[in-house]
Amino acid sequence: MPIPLNIYKKIVVFPTHGHKQPECKWIFTNNVHEIKRHPDNRKASIIIFKNGMELPLHDVSYYVAKSQYEKSLIFINGTGDLLSI
């Protein structure tokens, strides 16, 4: 579940795993350029950041990573109800 850190500045993070799992990484949505399928592992994905760095997620599928990212965009694009709270 994405977490809006600052709804007015549209700063949102999303987890790669359950928040209690030690392998969980929190990704700042605004820094993501693209999420791609891993070329060698269909159960993996790669997050490409705006600065060109890549984060391979060997145990996070493209579908899960993309879904988390898209959910976080709801807050950034203003289509979520949190902006009206």
N, C-alpha and C positions, 0 to 999 in steps of 0.2 A: 504494500500500500504506500503510494507516494505521500510525502509529508511536506506541506507548504511551510517553509521557515519564515517567509515574509510575503504575505499575499499582495501587499501594495507595491513591493519591488519585484514581484513575480519570481521569487527565489524558492525553488522546489527541489527536493531530493527524492530519489527512489532507491530502494534496496535491491541488491542482486539476489539475496537469500532472505530467509527469516531473520529478523533483527537480533535474535538471540544466538544465531549460529556464528561461530568464530570466522567463517569464511565470507561473511556478509560485507559487501562494500557499498557505500552510499554514493550515488552518482548525482551530481548537480545537473539537472536537466538542461539548463542554459548553456552548459559547456559541451553538450553532445552535438556532433555534426551528423553522425549516421550510425546506425546499428546494422551490422551485416551478419550473414550466416558464415560460420567458420568453414573454410574450403575443404578441410580434411576431416571434420567431425560434425555430423549432422545434429549432435546433441550439444553443440557448443555455439557460441556467438562471439562477435568482436564489436566492442564499442570504439568508435573513432571519434576523438574529441576535436574541437575546433582548432586546436593548436597542432593537429596532425598526429598526436600520440595515439597509440592503440592499446586497448585493454582487452586481451583475450579472456573470455569467460568459458573455461573448459567444461564446466558442469552446469551452465545455464543455457538453455536452448534459445535459438533465435526468437521463437514465438514468445517465450516468457520475457526475455529482455525487451523485445519490441512492445509487448503488452504493458509492461511496467512504464516504459517511456511514454507511450501514448496516454496512459492514465494520468501521468504527471503533466502532460500538455494541456489537459482539461483546466487545470488551475492557471497555467500561464496564459492560455488563450481567452480566459475570462468566461468560459462556458460552464464553469462550476459555480455552485451557489455560495461558496465560501467568500467570494468577493462582496456579497451583499450582507454579510453578517455585521 
